[in-house]
Amino acid sequence: MTSSQETQTWPELAIGLYDKLTGRGAEITYEFQDFKVIVPGGTAANAPSAPWTLNGTLKIRTRDHQAK
């Protein structure tokens, strides 16, 4: 992947993930215990950030309603 093809924003990342998984019946499951992550508020080097703590399960499911 060249630098011109790299994901630049959170929406681009979400769209790319959805495009890869849609129609495949995919499910990604993550389980967390006291997982701490600093979430940026933007892509700029000096963007403000916020700490998040995750406990439990996060599931990402896709379904393509048009592909039947």
PQR file of N, CA, C, O and H, with PARSE charges and radii, in Angstrom:
ATOM      1  N   MET A   1       0.853  -1.180   0.000 -0.4000 1.5000
ATOM      2  CA  MET A   1       0.000   0.000   0.000 -0.0000 2.0000
ATOM      3  C   MET A   1       0.894   1.237   0.000  0.5500 1.7000
ATOM      4  O   MET A   1       1.794   1.357   0.832 -0.5500 1.4000
ATOM      5  N   THR A   2       0.650   2.140  -0.919 -0.4000 1.5000
ATOM      6  CA  THR A   2       1.440   3.360  -0.968 -0.0000 2.0000
ATOM      7  C   THR A   2       0.833   4.396  -0.040  0.5500 1.7000
ATOM      8  O   THR A   2      -0.302   4.250   0.415 -0.5500 1.4000
ATOM      9  H   THR A   2      -0.081   2.042  -1.594  0.4000 1.0000
ATOM     10  N   SER A   3       1.597   5.444   0.237 -0.4000 1.5000
ATOM     11  CA  SER A   3       1.111   6.465   1.160 -0.0000 2.0000
ATOM     12  C   SER A   3      -0.143   7.150   0.647  0.5500 1.7000
ATOM     13  O   SER A   3      -0.945   7.633   1.447 -0.5500 1.4000
ATOM     14  H   SER A   3       2.519   5.562  -0.132  0.4000 1.0000
ATOM     15  N   SER A   4      -0.336   7.206  -0.682 -0.4000 1.5000
ATOM     16  CA  SER A   4      -1.544   7.838  -1.218 -0.0000 2.0000
ATOM     17  C   SER A   4      -2.779   6.964  -1.020  0.5500 1.7000
ATOM     18  O   SER A   4      -3.900   7.453  -1.160 -0.5500 1.4000
ATOM     19  H   SER A   4       0.315   6.813  -1.331  0.4000 1.0000
ATOM     20  N   GLN A   5      -2.597   5.665  -0.693 -0.4000 1.5000
ATOM     21  CA  GLN A   5      -3.717   4.752  -0.498 -0.0000 2.0000
ATOM     22  C   GLN A   5      -4.040   4.518   0.971  0.5500 1.7000
ATOM     23  O   GLN A   5      -5.011   3.828   1.280 -0.5500 1.4000
ATOM     24  H   GLN A   5      -1.686   5.268  -0.579  0.4000 1.0000
ATOM     25  N   GLU A   6      -3.262   5.067   1.870 -0.4000 1.5000
ATOM     26  CA  GLU A   6      -3.478   4.840   3.289 -0.0000 2.0000
ATOM     27  C   GLU A   6      -4.755   5.522   3.762  0.5500 1.7000
ATOM     28  O   GLU A   6      -5.120   6.592   3.274 -0.5500 1.4000
ATOM     29  H   GLU A   6      -2.473   5.627   1.619  0.4000 1.0000
ATOM     30  N   THR A   7      -5.422   4.895   4.709 -0.4000 1.5000
ATOM     31  CA  THR A   7      -6.623   5.454   5.306 -0.0000 2.0000
ATOM     32  C   THR A   7      -6.253   6.714   6.066  0.5500 1.7000
ATOM     33  O   THR A   7      -5.289   6.719   6.831 -0.5500 1.4000
ATOM     34  H   THR A   7      -5.126   4.026   5.106  0.4000 1.0000
ATOM     35  N   GLN A   8      -7.016   7.788   5.861 -0.4000 1.5000
ATOM     36  CA  GLN A   8      -6.708   9.062   6.477 -0.0000 2.0000
ATOM     37  C   GLN A   8      -7.681   9.455   7.584  0.5500 1.7000
ATOM     38  O   GLN A   8      -7.345  10.293   8.420 -0.5500 1.4000
ATOM     39  H   GLN A   8      -7.800   7.784   5.240  0.4000 1.0000
ATOM     40  N   THR A   9      -8.891   8.866   7.611 -0.4000 1.5000
ATOM     41  CA  THR A   9      -9.894   9.254   8.599 -0.0000 2.0000
ATOM     42  C   THR A   9     -10.573   8.014   9.168  0.5500 1.7000
ATOM     43  O   THR A   9     -10.509   6.932   8.584 -0.5500 1.4000
ATOM     44  H   THR A   9      -9.164   8.186   6.931  0.4000 1.0000
ATOM     45  N   TRP A  10     -11.227   8.188  10.323 -0.4000 1.5000
ATOM     46  CA  TRP A  10     -12.000   7.090  10.930 -0.0000 2.0000
ATOM     47  C   TRP A  10     -13.128   6.630  10.015  0.5500 1.7000
ATOM     48  O   TRP A  10     -13.330   5.423   9.881 -0.5500 1.4000
ATOM     49  H   TRP A  10     -11.279   9.066  10.798  0.4000 1.0000
ATOM     50  N   PRO A  11     -13.879   7.540   9.373 -0.5600 1.5000
ATOM     51  CA  PRO A  11     -14.926   7.066   8.455  0.2800 2.0000
ATOM     52  C   PRO A  11     -14.364   6.233   7.303  0.5500 1.7000
ATOM     53  O   PRO A  11     -14.988   5.251   6.899 -0.5500 1.4000
ATOM     54  N   GLU A  12     -13.209   6.601   6.769 -0.4000 1.5000
ATOM     55  CA  GLU A  12     -12.598   5.801   5.699 -0.0000 2.0000
ATOM     56  C   GLU A  12     -12.264   4.396   6.198  0.5500 1.7000
ATOM     57  O   GLU A  12     -12.448   3.415   5.478 -0.5500 1.4000
ATOM     58  H   GLU A  12     -12.702   7.399   7.096  0.4000 1.0000
ATOM     59  N   LEU A  13     -11.777   4.308   7.423 -0.4000 1.5000
ATOM     60  CA  LEU A  13     -11.463   3.007   8.004 -0.0000 2.0000
ATOM     61  C   LEU A  13     -12.725   2.161   8.142  0.5500 1.7000
ATOM     62  O   LEU A  13     -12.723   0.982   7.789 -0.5500 1.4000
ATOM     63  H   LEU A  13     -11.628   5.105   8.008  0.4000 1.0000
ATOM     64  N   ALA A  14     -13.795   2.751   8.650 -0.4000 1.5000
ATOM     65  CA  ALA A  14     -15.062   2.023   8.828 -0.0000 2.0000
ATOM     66  C   ALA A  14     -15.625   1.568   7.485  0.5500 1.7000
ATOM     67  O   ALA A  14     -16.095   0.437   7.360 -0.5500 1.4000
ATOM     68  H   ALA A  14     -13.797   3.709   8.936  0.4000 1.0000
ATOM     69  N   ILE A  15     -15.581   2.434   6.491 -0.4000 1.5000
ATOM     70  CA  ILE A  15     -16.089   2.087   5.157 -0.0000 2.0000
ATOM     71  C   ILE A  15     -15.271   0.953   4.556  0.5500 1.7000
ATOM     72  O   ILE A  15     -15.831   0.027   3.969 -0.5500 1.4000
ATOM     73  H   ILE A  15     -15.199   3.352   6.593  0.4000 1.0000
ATOM     74  N   GLY A  16     -13.946   1.018   4.698 -0.4000 1.5000
ATOM     75  CA  GLY A  16     -13.088  -0.040   4.168 -0.0000 2.0000
ATOM     76  C   GLY A  16     -13.358  -1.372   4.833  0.5500 1.7000
ATOM     77  O   GLY A  16     -13.396  -2.402   4.160 -0.5500 1.4000
ATOM     78  H   GLY A  16     -13.491   1.770   5.174  0.4000 1.0000
ATOM     79  N   LEU A  17     -13.547  -1.370   6.150 -0.4000 1.5000
ATOM     80  CA  LEU A  17     -13.855  -2.597   6.876 -0.0000 2.0000
ATOM     81  C   LEU A  17     -15.193  -3.162   6.424  0.5500 1.7000
ATOM     82  O   LEU A  17     -15.302  -4.362   6.172 -0.5500 1.4000
ATOM     83  H   LEU A  17     -13.516  -0.533   6.696  0.4000 1.0000
ATOM     84  N   TYR A  18     -16.211  -2.316   6.318 -0.4000 1.5000
ATOM     85  CA  TYR A  18     -17.539  -2.770   5.880 -0.0000 2.0000
ATOM     86  C   TYR A  18     -17.461  -3.355   4.474  0.5500 1.7000
ATOM     87  O   TYR A  18     -18.041  -4.408   4.208 -0.5500 1.4000
ATOM     88  H   TYR A  18     -16.122  -1.342   6.523  0.4000 1.0000
ATOM     89  N   ASP A  19     -16.750  -2.681   3.573 -0.4000 1.5000
ATOM     90  CA  ASP A  19     -16.636  -3.166   2.194 -0.0000 2.0000
ATOM     91  C   ASP A  19     -15.993  -4.545   2.130  0.5500 1.7000
ATOM     92  O   ASP A  19     -16.384  -5.375   1.310 -0.5500 1.4000
ATOM     93  H   ASP A  19     -16.280  -1.825   3.789  0.4000 1.0000
ATOM     94  N   LYS A  20     -15.012  -4.793   2.988 -0.4000 1.5000
ATOM     95  CA  LYS A  20     -14.337  -6.097   2.994 -0.0000 2.0000
ATOM     96  C   LYS A  20     -15.215  -7.208   3.556  0.5500 1.7000
ATOM     97  O   LYS A  20     -15.100  -8.356   3.126 -0.5500 1.4000
ATOM     98  H   LYS A  20     -14.694  -4.119   3.654  0.4000 1.0000
ATOM     99  N   LEU A  21     -16.093  -6.890   4.513 -0.4000 1.5000
ATOM    100  CA  LEU A  21     -16.847  -7.922   5.220 -0.0000 2.0000
ATOM    101  C   LEU A  21     -18.270  -8.136   4.709  0.5500 1.7000
ATOM    102  O   LEU A  21     -18.824  -9.222   4.884 -0.5500 1.4000
ATOM    103  H   LEU A  21     -16.186  -5.958   4.862  0.4000 1.0000
ATOM    104  N   THR A  22     -18.865  -7.137   4.090 -0.4000 1.5000
ATOM    105  CA  THR A  22     -20.260  -7.226   3.673 -0.0000 2.0000
ATOM    106  C   THR A  22     -20.478  -8.401   2.735  0.5500 1.7000
ATOM    107  O   THR A  22     -19.686  -8.650   1.826 -0.5500 1.4000
ATOM    108  H   THR A  22     -18.415  -6.256   3.948  0.4000 1.0000
ATOM    109  N   GLY A  23     -21.573  -9.121   2.977 -0.4000 1.5000
ATOM    110  CA  GLY A  23     -21.950 -10.228   2.118 -0.0000 2.0000
ATOM    111  C   GLY A  23     -21.204 -11.512   2.412  0.5500 1.7000
ATOM    112  O   GLY A  23     -21.425 -12.517   1.736 -0.5500 1.4000
ATOM    113  H   GLY A  23     -22.217  -8.919   3.716  0.4000 1.0000
ATOM    114  N   ARG A  24     -20.343 -11.508   3.386 -0.4000 1.5000
ATOM    115  CA  ARG A  24     -19.576 -12.703   3.709 -0.0000 2.0000
ATOM    116  C   ARG A  24     -20.041 -13.335   5.012  0.5500 1.7000
ATOM    117  O   ARG A  24     -19.468 -14.328   5.459 -0.5500 1.4000
ATOM    118  H   ARG A  24     -20.164 -10.692   3.936  0.4000 1.0000
ATOM    119  N   GLY A  25     -21.073 -12.770   5.621 -0.4000 1.5000
ATOM    120  CA  GLY A  25     -21.561 -13.298   6.892 -0.0000 2.0000
ATOM    121  C   GLY A  25     -20.506 -13.196   7.983  0.5500 1.7000
ATOM    122  O   GLY A  25     -20.464 -14.019   8.897 -0.5500 1.4000
ATOM    123  H   GLY A  25     -21.538 -11.963   5.257  0.4000 1.0000
ATOM    124  N   ALA A  26     -19.668 -12.198   7.882 -0.4000 1.5000
ATOM    125  CA  ALA A  26     -18.530 -12.074   8.785 -0.0000 2.0000
ATOM    126  C   ALA A  26     -18.939 -11.553  10.151  0.5500 1.7000
ATOM    127  O   ALA A  26     -19.865 -10.752  10.276 -0.5500 1.4000
ATOM    128  H   ALA A  26     -19.702 -11.529   7.139  0.4000 1.0000
ATOM    129  N   GLU A  27     -18.246 -12.012  11.156 -0.4000 1.5000
ATOM    130  CA  GLU A  27     -18.384 -11.483  12.506 -0.0000 2.0000
ATOM    131  C   GLU A  27     -17.009 -11.462  13.137  0.5500 1.7000
ATOM    132  O   GLU A  27     -16.289 -12.461  13.113 -0.5500 1.4000
ATOM    133  H   GLU A  27     -17.494 -12.663  11.055  0.4000 1.0000
ATOM    134  N   ILE A  28     -16.651 -10.343  13.693 -0.4000 1.5000
ATOM    135  CA  ILE A  28     -15.393 -10.200  14.419 -0.0000 2.0000
ATOM    136  C   ILE A  28     -15.761  -9.973  15.873  0.5500 1.7000
ATOM    137  O   ILE A  28     -16.556  -9.084  16.178 -0.5500 1.4000
ATOM    138  H   ILE A  28     -17.236  -9.531  13.713  0.4000 1.0000
ATOM    139  N   THR A  29     -15.196 -10.760  16.770 -0.4000 1.5000
ATOM    140  CA  THR A  29     -15.482 -10.628  18.198 -0.0000 2.0000
ATOM    141  C   THR A  29     -14.185 -10.351  18.943  0.5500 1.7000
ATOM    142  O   THR A  29     -13.191 -11.061  18.787 -0.5500 1.4000
ATOM    143  H   THR A  29     -14.550 -11.482  16.522  0.4000 1.0000
ATOM    144  N   TYR A  30     -14.220  -9.305  19.753 -0.4000 1.5000
ATOM    145  CA  TYR A  30     -13.085  -8.957  20.598 -0.0000 2.0000
ATOM    146  C   TYR A  30     -13.557  -8.995  22.043  0.5500 1.7000
ATOM    147  O   TYR A  30     -14.649  -8.518  22.351 -0.5500 1.4000
ATOM    148  H   TYR A  30     -15.027  -8.728  19.880  0.4000 1.0000
ATOM    149  N   GLU A  31     -12.749  -9.554  22.930 -0.4000 1.5000
ATOM    150  CA  GLU A  31     -13.046  -9.542  24.354 -0.0000 2.0000
ATOM    151  C   GLU A  31     -11.961  -8.753  25.070  0.5500 1.7000
ATOM    152  O   GLU A  31     -10.770  -8.952  24.831 -0.5500 1.4000
ATOM    153  H   GLU A  31     -11.862  -9.941  22.681  0.4000 1.0000
ATOM    154  N   PHE A  32     -12.389  -7.851  25.956 -0.4000 1.5000
ATOM    155  CA  PHE A  32     -11.457  -6.965  26.642 -0.0000 2.0000
ATOM    156  C   PHE A  32     -11.614  -7.072  28.149  0.5500 1.7000
ATOM    157  O   PHE A  32     -12.717  -7.261  28.661 -0.5500 1.4000
ATOM    158  H   PHE A  32     -13.357  -7.690  26.151  0.4000 1.0000
ATOM    159  N   GLN A  33     -10.505  -6.948  28.842 -0.4000 1.5000
ATOM    160  CA  GLN A  33     -10.500  -6.842  30.299 -0.0000 2.0000
ATOM    161  C   GLN A  33      -9.556  -5.708  30.666  0.5500 1.7000
ATOM    162  O   GLN A  33      -8.339  -5.824  30.527 -0.5500 1.4000
ATOM    163  H   GLN A  33      -9.609  -6.794  28.426  0.4000 1.0000
ATOM    164  N   ASP A  34     -10.136  -4.612  31.138 -0.4000 1.5000
ATOM    165  CA  ASP A  34      -9.370  -3.443  31.557 -0.0000 2.0000
ATOM    166  C   ASP A  34      -8.395  -2.979  30.467  0.5500 1.7000
ATOM    167  O   ASP A  34      -7.240  -2.657  30.746 -0.5500 1.4000
ATOM    168  H   ASP A  34     -11.125  -4.518  31.251  0.4000 1.0000
ATOM    169  N   PHE A  35      -8.878  -2.951  29.241 -0.4000 1.5000
ATOM    170  CA  PHE A  35      -8.086  -2.519  28.095 -0.0000 2.0000
ATOM    171  C   PHE A  35      -8.203  -1.008  27.972  0.5500 1.7000
ATOM    172  O   PHE A  35      -9.306  -0.477  27.847 -0.5500 1.4000
ATOM    173  H   PHE A  35      -9.817  -3.213  29.015  0.4000 1.0000
ATOM    174  N   LYS A  36      -7.082  -0.320  28.006 -0.4000 1.5000
ATOM    175  CA  LYS A  36      -7.082   1.140  27.943 -0.0000 2.0000
ATOM    176  C   LYS A  36      -6.532   1.576  26.591  0.5500 1.7000
ATOM    177  O   LYS A  36      -5.506   1.077  26.129 -0.5500 1.4000
ATOM    178  H   LYS A  36      -6.185  -0.751  28.108  0.4000 1.0000
ATOM    179  N   VAL A  37      -7.227   2.509  25.973 -0.4000 1.5000
ATOM    180  CA  VAL A  37      -6.808   3.021  24.672 -0.0000 2.0000
ATOM    181  C   VAL A  37      -7.041   4.529  24.655  0.5500 1.7000
ATOM    182  O   VAL A  37      -8.022   5.020  25.213 -0.5500 1.4000
ATOM    183  H   VAL A  37      -8.061   2.914  26.349  0.4000 1.0000
ATOM    184  N   ILE A  38      -6.141   5.249  24.018 -0.4000 1.5000
ATOM    185  CA  ILE A  38      -6.283   6.692  23.852 -0.0000 2.0000
ATOM    186  C   ILE A  38      -6.865   6.912  22.456  0.5500 1.7000
ATOM    187  O   ILE A  38      -6.240   6.557  21.456 -0.5500 1.4000
ATOM    188  H   ILE A  38      -5.344   4.850  23.565  0.4000 1.0000
ATOM    189  N   VAL A  39      -8.048   7.492  22.392 -0.4000 1.5000
ATOM    190  CA  VAL A  39      -8.762   7.676  21.132 -0.0000 2.0000
ATOM    191  C   VAL A  39      -8.578   9.105  20.647  0.5500 1.7000
ATOM    192  O   VAL A  39      -8.971  10.050  21.331 -0.5500 1.4000
ATOM    193  H   VAL A  39      -8.555   7.781  23.204  0.4000 1.0000
ATOM    194  N   PRO A  40      -7.979   9.268  19.462 -0.5600 1.5000
ATOM    195  CA  PRO A  40      -7.797  10.621  18.933  0.2800 2.0000
ATOM    196  C   PRO A  40      -9.107  11.197  18.430  0.5500 1.7000
ATOM    197  O   PRO A  40      -9.977  10.468  17.954 -0.5500 1.4000
ATOM    198  N   GLY A  41      -9.240  12.504  18.538 -0.4000 1.5000
ATOM    199  CA  GLY A  41     -10.433  13.182  18.060 -0.0000 2.0000
ATOM    200  C   GLY A  41     -10.329  13.578  16.598  0.5500 1.7000
ATOM    201  O   GLY A  41     -11.270  14.154  16.051 -0.5500 1.4000
ATOM    202  H   GLY A  41      -8.534  13.096  18.925  0.4000 1.0000
ATOM    203  N   GLY A  42      -9.208  13.283  15.952 -0.4000 1.5000
ATOM    204  CA  GLY A  42      -8.995  13.620  14.551 -0.0000 2.0000
ATOM    205  C   GLY A  42      -7.691  13.023  14.072  0.5500 1.7000
ATOM    206  O   GLY A  42      -7.040  12.276  14.802 -0.5500 1.4000
ATOM    207  H   GLY A  42      -8.444  12.815  16.396  0.4000 1.0000
ATOM    208  N   THR A  43      -7.303  13.348  12.842 -0.4000 1.5000
ATOM    209  CA  THR A  43      -6.083  12.785  12.275 -0.0000 2.0000
ATOM    210  C   THR A  43      -4.883  13.725  12.361  0.5500 1.7000
ATOM    211  O   THR A  43      -3.764  13.325  12.039 -0.5500 1.4000
ATOM    212  H   THR A  43      -7.833  13.955  12.249  0.4000 1.0000
ATOM    213  N   ALA A  44      -5.096  14.960  12.789 -0.4000 1.5000
ATOM    214  CA  ALA A  44      -3.987  15.911  12.914 -0.0000 2.0000
ATOM    215  C   ALA A  44      -3.038  15.488  14.030  0.5500 1.7000
ATOM    216  O   ALA A  44      -3.456  14.863  15.004 -0.5500 1.4000
ATOM    217  H   ALA A  44      -6.005  15.286  13.052  0.4000 1.0000
ATOM    218  N   ALA A  45      -1.782  15.825  13.887 -0.4000 1.5000
ATOM    219  CA  ALA A  45      -0.779  15.445  14.886 -0.0000 2.0000
ATOM    220  C   ALA A  45      -1.108  15.990  16.271  0.5500 1.7000
ATOM    221  O   ALA A  45      -0.798  15.346  17.273 -0.5500 1.4000
ATOM    222  H   ALA A  45      -1.443  16.333  13.096  0.4000 1.0000
ATOM    223  N   ASN A  46      -1.724  17.154  16.344 -0.4000 1.5000
ATOM    224  CA  ASN A  46      -2.025  17.776  17.643 -0.0000 2.0000
ATOM    225  C   ASN A  46      -3.508  17.667  18.015  0.5500 1.7000
ATOM    226  O   ASN A  46      -3.997  18.453  18.826 -0.5500 1.4000
ATOM    227  H   ASN A  46      -1.976  17.677  15.530  0.4000 1.0000
ATOM    228  N   ALA A  47      -4.222  16.705  17.434 -0.4000 1.5000
ATOM    229  CA  ALA A  47      -5.653  16.531  17.735 -0.0000 2.0000
ATOM    230  C   ALA A  47      -5.837  16.134  19.196  0.5500 1.7000
ATOM    231  O   ALA A  47      -5.046  15.351  19.722 -0.5500 1.4000
ATOM    232  H   ALA A  47      -3.824  16.067  16.775  0.4000 1.0000
ATOM    233  N   PRO A  48      -6.861  16.656  19.858 -0.5600 1.5000
ATOM    234  CA  PRO A  48      -7.123  16.245  21.240  0.2800 2.0000
ATOM    235  C   PRO A  48      -7.516  14.767  21.290  0.5500 1.7000
ATOM    236  O   PRO A  48      -8.010  14.217  20.306 -0.5500 1.4000
ATOM    237  N   SER A  49      -7.295  14.134  22.434 -0.4000 1.5000
ATOM    238  CA  SER A  49      -7.632  12.720  22.568 -0.0000 2.0000
ATOM    239  C   SER A  49      -8.351  12.486  23.881  0.5500 1.7000
ATOM    240  O   SER A  49      -8.375  13.347  24.761 -0.5500 1.4000
ATOM    241  H   SER A  49      -6.893  14.581  23.233  0.4000 1.0000
ATOM    242  N   ALA A  50      -8.939  11.294  23.996 -0.4000 1.5000
ATOM    243  CA  ALA A  50      -9.671  10.927  25.201 -0.0000 2.0000
ATOM    244  C   ALA A  50      -9.330   9.491  25.576  0.5500 1.7000
ATOM    245  O   ALA A  50      -9.259   8.633  24.696 -0.5500 1.4000
ATOM    246  H   ALA A  50      -8.919  10.595  23.281  0.4000 1.0000
ATOM    247  N   PRO A  51      -9.115   9.202  26.871 -0.5600 1.5000
ATOM    248  CA  PRO A  51      -8.847   7.823  27.288  0.2800 2.0000
ATOM    249  C   PRO A  51     -10.150   7.028  27.405  0.5500 1.7000
ATOM    250  O   PRO A  51     -11.129   7.515  27.970 -0.5500 1.4000
ATOM    251  N   TRP A  52     -10.159   5.825  26.878 -0.4000 1.5000
ATOM    252  CA  TRP A  52     -11.299   4.920  27.003 -0.0000 2.0000
ATOM    253  C   TRP A  52     -10.813   3.657  27.698  0.5500 1.7000
ATOM    254  O   TRP A  52      -9.684   3.220  27.474 -0.5500 1.4000
ATOM    255  H   TRP A  52      -9.364   5.429  26.419  0.4000 1.0000
ATOM    256  N   THR A  53     -11.661   3.064  28.544 -0.4000 1.5000
ATOM    257  CA  THR A  53     -11.396   1.765  29.142 -0.0000 2.0000
ATOM    258  C   THR A  53     -12.496   0.823  28.684  0.5500 1.7000
ATOM    259  O   THR A  53     -13.681   1.134  28.806 -0.5500 1.4000
ATOM    260  H   THR A  53     -12.578   3.419  28.725  0.4000 1.0000
ATOM    261  N   LEU A  54     -12.101  -0.332  28.156 -0.4000 1.5000
ATOM    262  CA  LEU A  54     -13.061  -1.296  27.634 -0.0000 2.0000
ATOM    263  C   LEU A  54     -13.026  -2.566  28.462  0.5500 1.7000
ATOM    264  O   LEU A  54     -11.959  -3.122  28.724 -0.5500 1.4000
ATOM    265  H   LEU A  54     -11.139  -0.585  28.057  0.4000 1.0000
ATOM    266  N   ASN A  55     -14.197  -3.017  28.870 -0.4000 1.5000
ATOM    267  CA  ASN A  55     -14.369  -4.288  29.560 -0.0000 2.0000
ATOM    268  C   ASN A  55     -15.542  -4.986  28.909  0.5500 1.7000
ATOM    269  O   ASN A  55     -16.597  -4.380  28.720 -0.5500 1.4000
ATOM    270  H   ASN A  55     -15.063  -2.566  28.658  0.4000 1.0000
ATOM    271  N   GLY A  56     -15.378  -6.237  28.566 -0.4000 1.5000
ATOM    272  CA  GLY A  56     -16.481  -6.977  27.980 -0.0000 2.0000
ATOM    273  C   GLY A  56     -16.216  -7.344  26.535  0.5500 1.7000
ATOM    274  O   GLY A  56     -15.066  -7.484  26.118 -0.5500 1.4000
ATOM    275  H   GLY A  56     -14.521  -6.729  28.719  0.4000 1.0000
ATOM    276  N   THR A  57     -17.286  -7.498  25.774 -0.4000 1.5000
ATOM    277  CA  THR A  57     -17.203  -7.998  24.409 -0.0000 2.0000
ATOM    278  C   THR A  57     -17.677  -6.948  23.423  0.5500 1.7000
ATOM    279  O   THR A  57     -18.689  -6.282  23.640 -0.5500 1.4000
ATOM    280  H   THR A  57     -18.220  -7.384  26.112  0.4000 1.0000
ATOM    281  N   LEU A  58     -16.940  -6.811  22.354 -0.4000 1.5000
ATOM    282  CA  LEU A  58     -17.318  -5.950  21.241 -0.0000 2.0000
ATOM    283  C   LEU A  58     -17.475  -6.845  20.024  0.5500 1.7000
ATOM    284  O   LEU A  58     -16.539  -7.553  19.654 -0.5500 1.4000
ATOM    285  H   LEU A  58     -16.118  -7.352  22.178  0.4000 1.0000
ATOM    286  N   LYS A  59     -18.653  -6.825  19.392 -0.4000 1.5000
ATOM    287  CA  LYS A  59     -18.892  -7.628  18.196 -0.0000 2.0000
ATOM    288  C   LYS A  59     -19.187  -6.705  17.036  0.5500 1.7000
ATOM    289  O   LYS A  59     -19.954  -5.750  17.161 -0.5500 1.4000
ATOM    290  H   LYS A  59     -19.414  -6.250  19.692  0.4000 1.0000
ATOM    291  N   ILE A  60     -18.577  -6.996  15.917 -0.4000 1.5000
ATOM    292  CA  ILE A  60     -18.832  -6.272  14.683 -0.0000 2.0000
ATOM    293  C   ILE A  60     -19.413  -7.281  13.708  0.5500 1.7000
ATOM    294  O   ILE A  60     -18.755  -8.257  13.348 -0.5500 1.4000
ATOM    295  H   ILE A  60     -17.954  -7.772  15.815  0.4000 1.0000
ATOM    296  N   ARG A  61     -20.643  -7.046  13.285 -0.4000 1.5000
ATOM    297  CA  ARG A  61     -21.325  -7.941  12.358 -0.0000 2.0000
ATOM    298  C   ARG A  61     -21.705  -7.168  11.107  0.5500 1.7000
ATOM    299  O   ARG A  61     -22.019  -5.979  11.166 -0.5500 1.4000
ATOM    300  H   ARG A  61     -21.178  -6.254  13.577  0.4000 1.0000
ATOM    301  N   THR A  62     -21.672  -7.852   9.984 -0.4000 1.5000
ATOM    302  CA  THR A  62     -22.116  -7.228   8.754 -0.0000 2.0000
ATOM    303  C   THR A  62     -23.194  -8.085   8.101  0.5500 1.7000
ATOM    304  O   THR A  62     -23.210  -9.309   8.236 -0.5500 1.4000
ATOM    305  H   THR A  62     -21.417  -8.818   9.936  0.4000 1.0000
ATOM    306  N   ARG A  63     -24.072  -7.427   7.408 -0.4000 1.5000
ATOM    307  CA  ARG A  63     -25.131  -8.115   6.684 -0.0000 2.0000
ATOM    308  C   ARG A  63     -25.495  -7.262   5.478  0.5500 1.7000
ATOM    309  O   ARG A  63     -25.719  -6.058   5.611 -0.5500 1.4000
ATOM    310  H   ARG A  63     -24.059  -6.434   7.299  0.4000 1.0000
ATOM    311  N   ASP A  64     -25.554  -7.865   4.326 -0.4000 1.5000
ATOM    312  CA  ASP A  64     -25.916  -7.160   3.111 -0.0000 2.0000
ATOM    313  C   ASP A  64     -27.350  -7.523   2.766  0.5500 1.7000
ATOM    314  O   ASP A  64     -27.604  -8.626   2.281 -0.5500 1.4000
ATOM    315  H   ASP A  64     -25.373  -8.842   4.218  0.4000 1.0000
ATOM    316  N   HIS A  65     -28.294  -6.617   3.005 -0.4000 1.5000
ATOM    317  CA  HIS A  65     -29.711  -6.891   2.769 -0.0000 2.0000
ATOM    318  C   HIS A  65     -30.048  -6.998   1.301  0.5500 1.7000
ATOM    319  O   HIS A  65     -31.081  -7.576   0.959 -0.5500 1.4000
ATOM    320  H   HIS A  65     -28.088  -5.721   3.398  0.4000 1.0000
ATOM    321  N   GLN A  66     -29.221  -6.465   0.414 -0.4000 1.5000
ATOM    322  CA  GLN A  66     -29.511  -6.492  -1.016 -0.0000 2.0000
ATOM    323  C   GLN A  66     -29.033  -7.782  -1.674  0.5500 1.7000
ATOM    324  O   GLN A  66     -29.533  -8.128  -2.745 -0.5500 1.4000
ATOM    325  H   GLN A  66     -28.382  -5.996   0.691  0.4000 1.0000
ATOM    326  N   ALA A  67     -28.111  -8.490  -1.095 -0.4000 1.5000
ATOM    327  CA  ALA A  67     -27.551  -9.700  -1.689 -0.0000 2.0000
ATOM    328  C   ALA A  67     -28.318 -10.932  -1.230  0.5500 1.7000
ATOM    329  O   ALA A  67     -27.824 -11.703  -0.407 -0.5500 1.4000
ATOM    330  H   ALA A  67     -27.706  -8.209  -0.225  0.4000 1.0000
ATOM    331  N   LYS A  68     -29.516 -11.118  -1.755 -0.4000 1.5000
ATOM    332  CA  LYS A  68     -30.325 -12.280  -1.381 -0.0000 2.0000
ATOM    333  C   LYS A  68     -30.725 -13.060  -2.603  0.5500 1.7000
ATOM    334  O   LYS A  68     -31.412 -14.075  -2.489 -0.5500 1.4000
ATOM    335  H   LYS A  68     -29.917 -10.492  -2.423  0.4000 1.0000
TER
END
